[in-house]
């Protein structure tokens, strides 16, 4: 299971990358996509509305053949961009969860929240406890 | 395997684990839900062939001079018209016209019937049949000693026939004793995917040998190992009912388009009066097909006529259709609502309902069942 060491993670299996311009990219982890299986439907917020998301509250839905899964905001902030390609090719999340399968970019409300997230070692320990 | 410790294991369980399957508990059994991608497994069955372990299903033999009479008493379809070597879809009805289980009845010999039942209902069915036994018909549970492997898809017949040429002439819904790769078994041209194919009832101790032989023989044809996940998407596309979803103690066969499998012409049949009444009264609910927009409606989702506050029914099965690339659902809805949508369709209009998908009302267009029409046999 791939767990890049330059990302931060939540216990709900989202990842966060701090970009050079201070914005934050959010996706779901390799572990999450493998647990979900074939992803066939993605519902994202509308970037044009620049909606606020609140830490630990659901802001998107990812559905696989088997189940629907809420995606929780890892930090609070404003949605400045969404991955427009995903609704047409949701299985990109399966194929490239840390790359082309990203979900949204956020303008963080409080950068310190990122520091509170798990690092790769802590996340790796979490998924090894969960099994598979 | 962590998800399924303590569950019963089919004779093929080690094969599934070795092949990298994800194992889940289903009806008390440790079963493969998928080996890799459900979508890829599904596609293999529609375009080439897929191999399923369905050994968790139950097998009950009813044997003896009055075996036919017992089948006629306990099952909705008329086993008396079944010739040896033929199979029929049937149901076990209750006195009040509900359904204990849906089954396939195979008439192996004139006085010997094999009844294949759902894993989740196997114990109930066996007790039900035994409680209503008659002299001259013995009831034998063959479940533990029987392995069951299904091979389904347009290339299934070519693969099986390479191992057993005599099976080429076995008709749809036919069954026969056969030898496949030196293994004596009962082969039936039945299945649960909407495709051509075979179900092979083999001795449990030969299941691994048969499985490996089929895997090897079908390799170049694109035969894929398939789990319960693909089995479910395939059967929903084909609008095949699943007990606990489209069938149950409180659902009449007439409500779910299965009236054709009820031959209520036998006053001695369990549920006779209730089923005759149900047939005459018209269905108060009706199973319909929906293309849901903007999400997948899962089982239990409420169905509405647009704008109406009260639900008109509920989704019985819903998934993403891999073949059509869109969400589909079957729903049991009020008969009047179903009739209105049928009338709209007949006039060339789009019949639209709404489905509650995770708290949001989504548009759902009524469509004919099955969702995917069986392609003509090649």
Interface residues (C-beta under 8 A of the other chain):
Chain A: X37 X38 X40 X41 X43 X61 X63 X65 X66 X68 X91 X131 X132
Chain B: X2 X22 X33 X34 X37 X38 X39 X229 X233 X294 X295 X296 X298 X319 X320 X322 X327 X358
